[in-house]
Amino acid sequence: MKKLAIASIIILLSLIIGCAARVHVKEVNEDPEKYMGKKVVVSGKVVAPMQMGTLSGFTLSDDKSTIIVSSDLVPQAGDTVTVEGIVVKGVFSGHYLFAEEVR
């Protein structure tokens, strides 16, 4: 019984630690250093899909702000999506979201 309780606590803690924070794009843009290297979940509309050679992604808008998303999956303009990814420092754009999942 004691082993089961300890295992349950370990599983619960790993779920809490590994969970991505659900935030608005505006929150990331207002304080990118707070989210840098961290996993976040954002939702919004695709406004500018892009594919150039091996680079692909889109701009995501949540009506308050926009962010560039680097993604292998490129949804159509106007699609509403939820992106789970990591905020990273960009070479040209300051920061962007490296998508791990787009749904």
Backbone as JSON, one array per atom type, in Angstrom:
{
  "sequence": "MKKLAIASIIILLSLIIGCAARVHVKEVNEDPEKYMGKKVVVSGKVVAPMQMGTLSGFTLSDDKSTIIVSSDLVPQAGDTVTVEGIVVKGVFSGHYLFAEEVR",
  "N": [[0.82, -1.19, 0.0], [1.94, 1.23, 0.81], [3.92, 1.56, -1.15], [2.34, 1.94, -3.41], [1.15, 4.4, -2.82], [3.4, 6.09, -2.81], [4.26, 5.76, -5.46], [2.05, 6.88, -6.77], [2.22, 9.56, -5.95], [4.67, 10.3, -7.13], [4.02, 10.02, -9.86], [1.97, 11.95, -10.06], [3.41, 14.32, -9.44], [5.24, 14.38, -11.58], [3.5, 14.76, -13.69], [2.47, 17.3, -13.07], [4.81, 18.9, -13.16], [5.62, 18.53, -15.82], [3.6, 19.67, -17.31], [2.31, 21.92, -19.72], [2.02, 25.46, -19.68], [-1.03, 27.13, -20.11], [-1.48, 29.89, -21.99], [-2.05, 33.28, -23.17], [-1.21, 34.63, -26.36], [-0.44, 37.28, -26.23], [0.54, 37.48, -23.6], [2.94, 36.04, -23.75], [4.33, 37.64, -25.6], [4.52, 40.05, -24.19], [6.26, 39.47, -22.09], [8.62, 37.78, -22.95], [10.95, 36.6, -21.88], [10.15, 35.44, -19.5], [8.88, 33.16, -20.36], [10.73, 31.9, -21.92], [12.23, 29.05, -23.24], [10.4, 27.44, -22.06], [7.54, 25.25, -22.02], [4.5, 26.0, -23.57], [0.96, 26.48, -24.11], [-0.98, 27.75, -26.63], [-3.74, 29.3, -28.28], [-5.42, 30.15, -31.33], [-6.05, 31.94, -34.44], [-4.85, 31.01, -37.63], [-2.98, 33.18, -39.5], [-1.05, 33.67, -41.4], [0.2, 31.39, -43.21], [3.3, 29.7, -44.01], [5.77, 28.42, -46.13], [8.96, 27.71, -47.01], [11.22, 26.11, -48.7], [12.96, 24.09, -46.52], [12.03, 25.37, -44.3], [9.19, 25.99, -42.37], [5.98, 27.1, -41.22], [3.78, 29.31, -39.41], [1.93, 32.35, -38.79], [0.34, 33.06, -35.79], [-2.64, 34.31, -34.46], [-4.32, 35.64, -31.69], [-6.32, 37.49, -31.48], [-5.47, 39.48, -29.78], [-2.8, 39.64, -30.04], [0.06, 38.6, -32.01], [2.1, 35.75, -32.94], [4.97, 34.13, -34.23], [5.06, 30.82, -35.42], [6.98, 28.0, -35.57], [6.69, 25.16, -37.44], [6.22, 21.81, -38.61], [3.79, 21.02, -39.58], [1.56, 22.81, -41.51], [-1.11, 24.67, -41.2], [-4.12, 25.86, -42.89], [-4.73, 29.3, -43.82], [-6.86, 31.09, -41.68], [-7.73, 28.88, -40.27], [-8.55, 27.67, -37.02], [-6.46, 26.92, -34.4], [-4.75, 25.01, -31.84], [-1.72, 25.28, -30.25], [0.97, 23.53, -28.91], [4.02, 24.13, -27.57], [7.49, 25.2, -27.42], [8.84, 28.2, -26.23], [11.22, 30.02, -27.92], [14.33, 31.75, -28.55], [14.6, 33.85, -31.28], [16.45, 34.37, -34.33], [15.95, 36.45, -36.12], [13.45, 37.39, -35.36], [13.2, 37.96, -32.62], [11.66, 36.33, -30.66], [9.97, 33.17, -30.84], [7.56, 30.51, -31.33], [8.3, 27.17, -31.04], [6.78, 24.59, -32.36], [5.53, 21.66, -30.89], [3.27, 20.24, -31.06], [0.41, 20.6, -33.07], [-2.92, 21.23, -33.07]],
  "CA": [[0.0, 0.0, 0.0], [2.83, 2.37, 0.9], [4.56, 1.68, -2.46], [1.34, 2.49, -4.32], [1.01, 5.82, -2.49], [4.62, 6.77, -3.27], [4.21, 5.76, -6.93], [1.02, 7.84, -7.16], [2.77, 10.9, -5.73], [5.69, 10.52, -8.16], [3.31, 10.23, -11.13], [1.29, 13.23, -9.97], [4.41, 15.38, -9.52], [5.8, 14.44, -12.94], [2.47, 15.36, -14.54], [2.41, 18.73, -12.77], [6.04, 19.53, -13.64], [5.7, 18.43, -17.26], [2.47, 20.31, -17.97], [2.54, 23.2, -20.36], [1.16, 26.54, -19.2], [-1.94, 27.68, -21.11], [-1.34, 31.34, -21.94], [-2.42, 34.04, -24.37], [-0.05, 35.07, -27.14], [-0.06, 38.59, -25.69], [1.35, 37.27, -22.39], [4.29, 35.64, -24.19], [4.95, 38.79, -26.23], [4.8, 41.09, -23.2], [7.38, 39.06, -21.24], [9.15, 36.55, -23.52], [11.98, 35.99, -21.03], [9.46, 34.64, -18.5], [8.48, 31.89, -20.97], [11.83, 31.39, -22.75], [12.64, 27.68, -22.95], [9.31, 26.73, -21.38], [6.45, 24.75, -22.85], [3.24, 26.73, -23.41], [-0.14, 26.15, -25.01], [-1.68, 28.94, -27.08], [-4.75, 29.04, -29.3], [-5.75, 31.3, -32.14], [-6.28, 31.73, -35.87], [-3.69, 31.06, -38.52], [-3.15, 34.34, -40.38], [-0.04, 33.72, -42.47], [1.0, 30.16, -43.36], [4.53, 29.94, -44.76], [6.65, 27.28, -46.38], [10.07, 28.07, -47.9], [12.21, 25.04, -48.61], [12.81, 23.28, -45.31], [11.42, 26.18, -43.25], [7.73, 26.07, -42.47], [5.3, 27.57, -40.02], [2.68, 30.22, -39.63], [1.7, 33.35, -37.77], [-0.85, 32.76, -35.02], [-3.23, 35.49, -33.85], [-5.4, 35.36, -30.74], [-7.07, 38.75, -31.46], [-4.8, 40.46, -28.95], [-1.4, 39.69, -30.41], [0.47, 37.53, -32.93], [3.4, 35.14, -32.71], [5.41, 33.23, -35.28], [5.13, 29.44, -34.97], [7.75, 27.1, -36.43], [5.96, 23.9, -37.39], [6.2, 20.98, -39.81], [2.4, 21.07, -40.04], [1.19, 24.18, -41.86], [-2.55, 24.75, -41.42], [-4.59, 26.87, -43.83], [-5.1, 30.6, -43.27], [-8.22, 31.1, -41.17], [-7.95, 27.75, -39.36], [-8.35, 27.88, -35.59], [-5.62, 25.83, -33.91], [-4.1, 25.09, -30.54], [-0.32, 24.91, -30.41], [1.77, 23.26, -27.73], [5.4, 24.22, -28.01], [8.49, 25.84, -26.56], [9.22, 29.56, -26.62], [12.66, 30.07, -28.17], [14.87, 33.02, -29.04], [14.76, 33.85, -32.72], [17.57, 35.12, -34.89], [15.44, 37.67, -36.73], [12.15, 37.84, -34.84], [13.2, 38.13, -31.17], [11.24, 35.06, -30.07], [8.91, 32.49, -31.57], [7.12, 29.28, -30.71], [8.68, 25.96, -31.74], [5.63, 23.72, -32.1], [5.67, 20.21, -30.71], [1.99, 19.68, -31.5], [-0.58, 21.55, -33.57], [-4.21, 20.54, -33.2]],
  "C": [[0.87, 1.26, 0.0], [3.52, 2.63, -0.45], [3.61, 2.31, -3.47], [1.17, 3.98, -4.08], [2.21, 6.61, -2.99], [4.63, 6.85, -4.79], [3.19, 6.78, -7.43], [1.52, 9.28, -7.02], [3.8, 11.23, -6.8], [5.03, 10.79, -9.51], [2.64, 11.59, -11.15], [2.28, 14.39, -10.11], [4.99, 15.5, -10.93], [4.78, 15.02, -13.91], [2.4, 16.87, -14.33], [3.63, 19.45, -13.34], [6.08, 19.57, -15.16], [4.6, 19.14, -18.01], [2.87, 21.66, -18.55], [1.57, 24.23, -19.8], [0.28, 27.02, -20.34], [-1.91, 29.19, -20.93], [-1.89, 31.97, -23.22], [-1.13, 34.47, -25.07], [0.46, 36.4, -26.6], [0.84, 38.46, -24.46], [2.78, 36.9, -22.75], [5.01, 36.85, -24.77], [5.31, 39.89, -25.25], [6.01, 40.76, -22.32], [7.99, 37.76, -21.75], [10.19, 35.85, -22.65], [11.35, 35.1, -19.95], [9.14, 33.24, -19.05], [9.6, 31.23, -21.78], [12.25, 29.99, -22.3], [11.56, 26.85, -22.28], [8.23, 26.32, -22.37], [5.18, 25.53, -22.52], [2.21, 26.17, -24.38], [-0.86, 27.44, -25.34], [-2.68, 28.53, -28.16], [-5.01, 30.32, -30.08], [-6.0, 30.92, -33.58], [-4.97, 31.85, -36.63], [-3.92, 32.22, -39.48], [-2.16, 34.36, -41.53], [0.75, 32.42, -42.52], [2.19, 30.42, -44.26], [5.3, 28.64, -44.94], [7.68, 27.7, -47.43], [11.14, 27.01, -47.75], [11.95, 24.19, -47.39], [12.21, 24.06, -44.14], [9.92, 26.23, -43.44], [7.16, 26.52, -41.14], [4.16, 28.49, -40.38], [2.68, 31.29, -38.54], [0.37, 33.05, -37.12], [-1.35, 34.03, -34.35], [-4.33, 35.06, -32.88], [-6.24, 36.61, -30.49], [-6.44, 39.83, -30.59], [-3.37, 40.68, -29.4], [-1.12, 38.55, -31.4], [1.84, 37.0, -32.54], [3.71, 34.23, -33.89], [5.56, 31.83, -34.68], [5.93, 28.65, -36.0], [7.13, 25.72, -36.3], [6.09, 23.14, -38.7], [4.81, 20.97, -40.42], [2.04, 22.53, -40.3], [-0.31, 24.21, -42.17], [-2.89, 25.86, -42.44], [-4.88, 28.18, -43.1], [-6.57, 30.56, -42.86], [-8.55, 29.94, -40.25], [-7.74, 28.18, -37.92], [-7.6, 26.67, -35.06], [-5.17, 26.08, -32.48], [-2.7, 24.53, -30.72], [0.31, 24.67, -29.05], [3.21, 23.27, -28.2], [6.26, 24.98, -27.02], [8.83, 27.22, -27.11], [10.75, 29.6, -26.74], [13.06, 31.44, -28.71], [15.12, 32.9, -30.52], [15.95, 34.68, -33.17], [17.08, 36.46, -35.41], [14.21, 38.24, -36.02], [12.11, 38.07, -33.33], [12.86, 36.84, -30.45], [10.14, 34.47, -30.95], [8.57, 31.21, -30.84], [7.5, 28.1, -31.59], [7.64, 24.91, -31.4], [6.04, 22.27, -31.94], [4.39, 19.51, -31.16], [1.08, 20.82, -31.94], [-1.88, 20.77, -33.73], [-5.34, 21.53, -33.38]]
}
